[in-house]
Amino acid sequence: MKWKQLPFYNHRVHFGHSIDHHLLSSVSIAATCLDVLGTLYLAYDLLGGEHGPLRLLTRAVTYSIVFGIGYGLGLGFFFGVVSGVTTGVTVAIELNRASREDGHYSLPWEAFFSAIRGAGFAAGLYRMVGLRFAVAFSILVTVGQVIAYWRGMRPAMDYEASRRPRMTRRQFVGTALRTVGYSAAALVCGIFAQHLEHPWRFAVRVGVVTGLVTAVGIIVNPYIEYYADRLPQRALGVLGIALILCGFALQSVQYWVALLDVKVI
């Protein structure tokens, strides 16, 4: 007697959905990064405890999130990611040095940090305004930041780690100058590019967003600095476990896509 193969044995369920392969790759990369970060936090003692690199890492991640959200809300998601990371990491490096009371970096190093931030702005703006505008804007803001450093205005100016908001007079003046300077730079680049429909409107938008994000960063800076140097070891371990679990969850997305026969395009 022959057994007949039932039709549903070879039936594959298709959900009618698709996912972009770039997005799937980005999720997997993000998962790997979370796993690495989680492992670093769990290895707190092995990395030197209170004097190890995790304090710098905590600052870099936190400032990148703060600047990334602010820039993303004002100028778009891609701009927020690129400029948020470049600004957050460079600012974290400078503030980490200030927290150890080692003084500020030399002007060549500060110029290098300015160039990184300028490059981040250029990369973020490129998709919106084109290469000519982005490169010109990057050069102008880099030069402007170097001049500001030379005049004593830097992220670690009036440094303080406390649990209360604060903005000194010098920080307020620096924020105002940054707002005006970025608006002027964007306007000059808009005229130079000669293809923006409303260069004045875009210039004001860039300046206001930059000024507001800078102001928020200055106000929350004491909180971040206070907790970055006072995170208990147990809290770091819990954070490490949470990051690893999130990484595992994101890493499994690619396997769920294959299991559910979601089309990858």
NORKATA-V204665 format. One record per helix or strand. SS is the DSSP state (H for helix, E for strand). FROM is the first residue (numbers start at 1). LEN is the number of residues. If there is no record, write none. Layout:
# NORKATA-V204665
{{SS FROM LEN} {SS FROM LEN}}
This chain:
# NORKATA-V204665
{{H 7 4} {E 18 2} {H 21 22} {H 49 3} {H 54 22} {H 77 23} {H 107 23} {H 131 20} {H 169 25} {H 199 30} {H 233 19} {H 253 7} {E 263 2}}
